Amino acid sequence: MNKVFQISLPAFLMFVLLGLFSCNKDEVETVPLGSVNINMYELSPYYNHEFGLQVSTDLDTYPVYYEIRSNAKIEGTTITINLLDIEKISYSGPTLPDGTISSYVPVGALSKNEYDVTINVADKVNTGKLKINSSFYTLTFDNPDGLTVNHDTLRRVPDYALWGHLSYADSSNAALAQTFVDTLVNIGALPLNVAPGYYFYFEYGQDSVFTQPLNPSYAYATEFFMSYAGSVTDIENIVNTYYNDPAYKKLYITIYWFYPGQKKSAIIKPKNFNEMIQSHQRFE
């Protein structure tokens, strides 16, 4: 069985967590859902390569801690996803700006096949096809209504991929961040070799350049994209060393690793991305 290893949360997911700290009312208050855009994602092999959608509103005038209510059903090779409306969530934390609402819709573990897909955006019906093979997913709709698919092809992250970034506020910490990357190389990590495309967690362009969402709270970042098929213990020791060394408190470390093994890492700070999505998503 394979696992994902993550330290910290990438910035592009931070707002999603805010809904976890809200207080729900006994009566659900909602507002209508307008048009949305979606990204496909695949959870780590630890979760049997479960497929899902990240759904975001086109309008950016909502409190960001509101939620898109949804449900999903698989019957054979037919998938139905209902995006119902937007639930108003009460929130007592620090003041936040309005923006888009982004929610996650887990669909489930799907075998390699072709599926008939219906996505209902409130009362707008969209029918299309989802095709899955060993390398990627493709999702297409003939006449989308209220729905934009940002990337019609999602490439699958290969086993042993190891990637992430170290963010910091002062450029003088660049050398410190590079020592972390060098340590990964010293235990045998190699450059990540993947086909150009969109992987949800990152993209790899035709120009052979990787890009990934970074933490906007920091002005600088050192990124890495590698493949590592070595010892789980070695990775754990490195991460523990860097987290426990006061010198490295200047760095915000985000690291992912898809690796084989029979245990889930105990060094997940603060929370595994897969668990965050599953615990956050609410089915109606």
C-alpha positions in Angstrom: 0.0 0.0 0.0 1.2 3.5 -0.7 1.1 6.6 1.4 1.4 10.3 1.2 3.7 12.2 3.5 3.1 15.9 4.1 4.5 18.5 6.4 2.4 21.6 6.9 -0.3 22.8 4.5 0.2 24.4 1.2 -1.1 28.0 1.0 -3.8 27.2 -1.6 -5.6 25.1 1.0 -5.4 27.4 4.0 -8.8 29.1 3.6 -10.5 25.8 3.2 -9.6 24.9 6.8 -11.3 27.9 8.2 -14.7 26.2 7.8 -13.5 23.6 10.2 -13.4 26.2 13.0 -16.8 27.7 12.3 -20.0 27.2 14.4 -22.9 25.7 12.5 -26.4 26.9 13.3 -29.3 24.4 13.9 -31.1 25.8 10.9 -29.1 25.8 7.6 -29.1 29.2 5.9 -28.2 29.1 2.2 -27.7 31.4 -0.8 -28.1 30.3 -4.4 -25.1 28.8 -6.2 -24.1 30.5 -9.4 -21.5 29.4 -11.9 -18.4 27.4 -10.8 -15.1 26.2 -12.0 -13.6 22.9 -11.1 -10.2 21.1 -10.9 -9.8 17.4 -10.7 -7.6 15.9 -8.0 -6.4 12.4 -7.0 -5.7 11.6 -3.4 -2.6 9.7 -2.5 -2.2 6.0 -3.2 -2.8 5.5 0.5 -6.4 6.3 -0.2 -6.6 3.9 -3.2 -6.1 6.8 -5.7 -9.5 8.3 -4.8 -10.8 10.9 -7.3 -12.5 14.1 -6.5 -13.2 17.7 -7.6 -12.1 21.0 -6.2 -15.1 23.4 -6.8 -14.8 27.1 -6.7 -17.3 29.9 -7.2 -16.7 32.3 -10.1 -17.9 35.2 -8.0 -15.3 36.4 -5.4 -17.7 38.4 -3.2 -18.5 35.7 -0.6 -17.2 35.3 2.9 -14.4 32.7 2.2 -15.6 30.5 5.1 -19.0 29.8 3.5 -19.3 26.3 2.0 -20.7 24.8 -1.2 -23.0 22.0 -0.3 -22.7 18.9 -2.4 -23.0 15.1 -2.7 -21.7 12.5 -5.1 -22.8 9.0 -6.1 -21.2 6.2 -8.2 -23.4 3.5 -9.8 -21.4 1.3 -12.0 -19.9 3.5 -14.7 -22.3 6.4 -13.9 -21.2 9.2 -11.7 -23.7 11.9 -10.4 -22.4 15.0 -8.6 -24.8 17.5 -7.2 -23.6 21.0 -6.3 -26.6 22.2 -4.3 -26.1 25.7 -3.0 -23.9 27.8 -0.6 -24.3 27.3 3.1 -23.8 30.4 5.3 -21.4 29.6 8.1 -21.1 31.7 11.2 -17.5 32.5 12.0 -15.9 34.2 15.0 -12.3 34.3 14.0 -10.1 37.1 12.8 -11.5 39.4 10.1 -11.1 37.9 6.6 -11.6 39.5 3.2 -14.4 38.3 0.9 -13.4 36.1 -2.0 -14.2 32.9 -3.8 -15.5 29.8 -2.0 -13.5 26.7 -2.6 -14.8 23.3 -1.5 -13.8 19.7 -2.1 -16.1 16.9 -3.4 -14.7 13.5 -2.9 -16.1 11.0 -5.5 -14.3 7.8 -4.7 -11.8 5.2 -5.9 -12.4 4.6 -9.6 -10.9 1.8 -11.8 -9.5 2.5 -15.3 -12.6 2.9 -17.4 -14.9 5.4 -19.1 -17.7 6.9 -17.0 -20.8 8.9 -17.8 -20.7 12.0 -15.6 -23.5 14.3 -14.6 -22.7 17.5 -12.7 -25.7 19.4 -11.6 -24.8 23.0 -10.7 -28.0 24.0 -8.8 -30.6 23.5 -11.6 -28.1 23.5 -14.5 -27.5 20.0 -15.8 -24.1 19.1 -17.3 -23.4 15.7 -18.9 -20.0 14.5 -20.0 -17.4 11.8 -20.0 -14.6 10.9 -17.5 -11.9 8.6 -19.0 -9.3 7.0 -16.7 -6.1 5.2 -17.6 -2.9 4.5 -15.8 -1.4 7.9 -16.6 -4.2 10.4 -16.5 -7.9 11.4 -16.2 -9.8 13.3 -18.8 -13.1 15.1 -18.1 -15.1 16.7 -21.0 -18.6 18.1 -21.4 -20.3 18.8 -24.7 -22.3 21.9 -23.6 -21.3 23.0 -20.1 -23.7 25.3 -18.4 -22.6 27.2 -15.3 -19.5 25.0 -15.3 -15.9 25.5 -16.4 -13.3 22.7 -16.2 -10.0 24.5 -15.7 -7.9 21.5 -16.9 -9.6 18.7 -18.9 -6.6 16.4 -18.2 -5.3 15.5 -14.8 -2.0 13.6 -14.8 -1.4 11.1 -12.0 1.4 11.8 -9.6 3.9 8.9 -9.9 4.9 6.7 -6.9 8.0 8.0 -5.1 7.4 11.6 -6.1 8.8 13.9 -3.5 8.2 17.6 -3.7 7.4 20.8 -1.8 8.8 24.1 -0.8 10.4 26.1 2.0 9.0 29.6 2.5 10.7 32.4 4.4 10.4 36.1 5.0 14.0 37.2 4.5 16.2 36.4 1.5 19.1 35.8 3.8 17.4 32.4 4.7 17.8 31.1 1.2 21.1 29.2 2.1 19.4 27.7 5.1 16.5 26.4 2.9 19.0 25.0 0.3 20.7 22.9 3.0 17.4 21.1 3.5 17.2 20.4 -0.2 20.8 19.3 -0.3 20.1 16.9 2.6 17.4 15.2 0.5 19.9 14.8 -2.4 22.5 13.4 -0.1 20.2 10.5 0.9 19.6 9.7 -2.7 16.7 11.9 -4.0 16.9 12.4 -7.8 15.2 15.0 -10.1 11.6 14.2 -10.7 10.9 12.9 -14.2 7.3 13.4 -15.3 5.4 14.2 -18.5 4.3 17.8 -19.0 0.9 18.5 -17.7 -1.3 19.4 -14.7 -1.0 17.2 -11.6 -3.2 19.3 -9.2 -0.5 19.6 -6.6 1.9 21.1 -9.2 2.3 21.6 -13.0 5.1 20.7 -15.3 5.3 22.8 -18.4 6.5 22.2 -21.9 9.4 24.4 -21.0 10.5 21.9 -18.4 9.6 24.2 -15.6 7.7 23.1 -12.4 5.2 25.4 -10.7 3.2 24.9 -7.5 1.1 27.0 -5.2 3.2 28.8 -2.7 2.5 30.4 0.7 1.5 34.0 0.0 2.5 35.0 3.5 6.2 34.7 2.7 8.1 36.7 0.1 10.6 34.0 -0.8 10.5 30.3 -1.4 13.0 27.5 -2.3 11.2 24.7 -4.3 12.1 21.1 -5.0 10.7 18.4 -7.2 12.4 15.0 -6.7 11.9 11.2 -6.7 13.0 9.2 -3.8 12.6 5.4 -3.4 14.8 5.1 -0.3 14.2 4.7 3.4 11.1 6.1 5.1 13.1 6.4 8.3 15.7 8.6 6.6 13.0 11.1 5.5 11.4 11.1 8.9 14.8 11.8 10.6 15.5 14.7 8.3 12.2 16.3 8.9 12.4 15.8 12.6 15.9 17.3 12.6 14.7 20.4 10.8 11.6 20.9 12.8 13.4 20.5 16.1 16.3 22.7 15.3 15.6 26.3 16.4 17.6 27.7 13.4 15.0 26.3 11.0 12.0 27.9 12.7 12.6 30.7 10.1 11.4 28.3 7.5 7.8 27.2 6.7 8.3 23.7 5.3 5.8 21.9 3.0 6.7 18.5 1.8 4.8 15.7 0.0 6.0 12.2 -0.6 4.1 9.3 -2.3 5.8 6.2 -0.9 5.2 2.5 -0.3 4.7 1.2 3.2 2.4 -0.3 5.8 2.2 2.6 8.2 1.1 6.2 8.1 3.8 8.7 9.0 3.5 10.2 12.5 5.3 13.3 11.3 2.4 15.2 9.6 2.4 18.8 10.5 -0.2 20.0 11.1 -2.4 17.7 9.1 -2.4 15.3 6.2 -3.9 16.8 3.0 -6.1 13.8 2.4 -7.5 13.8 5.9 -8.2 17.5 5.7 -10.3 17.1 2.5 -12.2 14.2 3.9 -12.9 15.8 7.3 -13.9 19.1 5.7 -16.2 17.8 3.1 -19.9 17.6 4.1 -22.4 15.4 2.3 -26.0 16.4 2.3 
